């Protein structure tokens, strides 16, 4: 799996991962979130172009066949072209932290995936803005935003990928090496290390930290895979 993923162009690789996740169903939608939320705007656009070429449909069109309530959020995330500058309006970030708090705590959590403002905020705001929002949320309320979304699956994955990617990747990698890890969790280790090298470097996953997480025969290959990227 690692070798095949390593040989593909990044845009094609992301497109194929998304298409496979759509086909395999809800338990795999985190792969769509992970890809949409950790790529730059241009990288995500490239994956969407590759998807057109490979599957003769857009990602958005294939996502419309999803019957679950996740569809609206997933379509919004893959369609995003976020501002990538550093400018943040702190007042707006604080106001939108309150919008999310009220959506989570003053209503039916089962309806969060239908909350127009929550989806708009998560799908359109820059990552810098969302990280400021996350900080304001944590400072203003008893729980962090991630804690308030515990058990909310795709929404928690979205928030962590956008606001605290190190937390998300640590969770995925540690789940993959548990003794009772299922096959999908184990495959996630390969996927993350091979396809998210730049993000892992950015978030401080240096080789010795990866080595502490990895076990078994694939350790040397995975470490070499990361070392072939930006880590020297």
N, C-alpha and C positions, 0 to 999 in steps of 0.2 A: 504493500500500500504506500509506504513512504517513498519508494523509488518511483512509482508511477506518478504520484503527486508532484515529486520533485522535477520530473521531466516536462510537465505541462507548463505552457505559458500561464502566468498568474491570472490573466483575465479568463482564459479557458478553464482553468482549474476552479476558479470561483463560480463560474457559470455551471459547470458540471456538478459541483457540490450543492448548489442551490436547487438544480433540477432534481437531483437525487433526493434531497430533503423534502421537496414538494411531493414526490411520488411515494415516499415512505411514510408520510403522515405526521400527525401532531407531535409525537415524541422526538421528531427530528427538526422541528421548526427552529430550535435554538441555533442550528447551523446557519439558517437564513439570517437570523438576528445578528449572530456573530460576524458574518461577512458584511452585512449592510452597515453595521454600526462601527466597525473597526477600520474599514477602508476609507481612504480619502475620497473626496467627491469625484475626482478624475478616475481613480481606480474602480470605484463602483460603476461609473459610467462605462468604463471599458468592459467590465463584466457583463453589463446589460447588452452592449454591442455584441460581445461574443455569444451570448445566449441567443440573440436574434439569428446569428449565423449558424449555430449548432442545431437549434431546435425549431427554427422557422416560426417562432412566436416570441412575444415579449415575456419577461418574467411576470410582469403585472397581469398579463392575460392568463397565464397558467395559474397564478395565485387566485384569480377570480373563481376557479373551480373548487377552492377550499370551502367547505360548508360550515366550518367552525367560526367562532367569534374572533379568532385571531386574524382573520383575513384582512380586515380594515387596517390594523396596525402594520402587518407585514407589507401590504401594498404601499403604505405611506413610507415605510422605512427604505424599501428598495428604490423608491422613486425620488428619494431625497437628493438634493444637491446643496449641501450645507456651506454656509460662509465659513471660511477657514482662517480668518484674521483673528487678532487678539482683542478686538474691541468688545466690551461687555457693558451693558446698561444694568448696573447693580440693582436699581429700583425695580426694573422689569423682572429681573431674575428673582428678586425677593417676592414680588407680587405673584409670579408664576409658581413659586414654591408653595405659596398659600393655596393657589388653585389646586395643585396636586394633593396637598394635605386634606383639603375639604373633599376632594373627589374620593380619596382613599378612606377617610375616617367618618364622613358624614353621610355616606350612602351605602349602597349594596356593592360590595367588592366584586361581585360577579358581573356587575355592569361596567367595570372600569374599561374593558376593551371596547365599549360603545361610547365612552366619554369623549366627545369631539375635542374639547380643549386639551385634555391630557394627551391624546394622540397627536394633535397639532404641535404641542410643545415638544414632545419627544422626537417627532419626525422632521421638524423644520429648524429648530434652533441649533446654533453652532455648538460644538463640543465645549468650547470655552464658556459659553453662556450656561450650558447645562451643568458644568462643573461648579459654576458660581451658584446656580440654583440649588444644587445638591448641598453646598456648604451652608447656604442660608437655611435650608430645610433642617439640617442637622443642628444648627445653632438655635433655631426657633422652637423646636418641638422635642418631645421626650424621646422619640426614636429617630434613627436615621431613616432616610427615604428607603434604603434597601431593606432595613428591618421592618418597616411598615408594609413592604411588599413581599414579605416572607410567605412562601407558599403560593405566590401568584405566577410562578413559572415564567412565561414569556415576557411579562412586564418586568420582573426582577432582572432577567437576563438582559433586557434592553437597557435598563437603567445602569446596571453594572458595566456593560460593554461601553456605554457612552461616558459614564462619569467616573467609574473606578475600575478600569480594565484589569489592573493587577489583581484585584479581588476576584474578578470573574475567572481569569486564567488560572489563578492558584486553586480555585474551587474545582475547575475542570481537570487540572493535572493531578490533584490529590485524589479525586474520585476515581481516576483511571488506574491508580496503583494500589487501591485497596484490595485486600485478599478476596473479597466477595464481589469485585467489580464485574459487571456484565460485559459482553462483547462490545456493545456500543460505547460504553465508557472507555474501554481500552482503545478502541479506534479513535476516540476523541483525542487521546494523547498524541497519536501520530498526526492527526489532522492539524492540531493546534501548533505543534512544534515545526511541522514542515511548512504550513501555510501562513503562520503568523510570526515569522522570524523577526521582522522589523518591529512589530508591536512588542514582542517579548523583550527585545533589546531596549526599546524605549522605556518599558516599564521596569527595567532593572533585573530581568531574569538572566543574569550572567551565568557562565557555564557551571561554576561550583554550586549555584543554587539549583540549576536544572539537575545536576548530578545527585543532589540530595533527594530529589523527587523520583528520578528514574530508577528502575530496577530491571534486572534481567538482561537478556542478550541484545536487546535493541538499544542499550544505553550508549555504546560507543558510536553507533550510527547516528543517533539523534544528536549527540554532542557535536559530532563532525558536521552534521547538517546545519546546526546553528553557527558553528565556527566558520562555515563557508559563507555566512552572511556578513553582518556588520560587526560581529564580535571579533576582536583580534587577540 
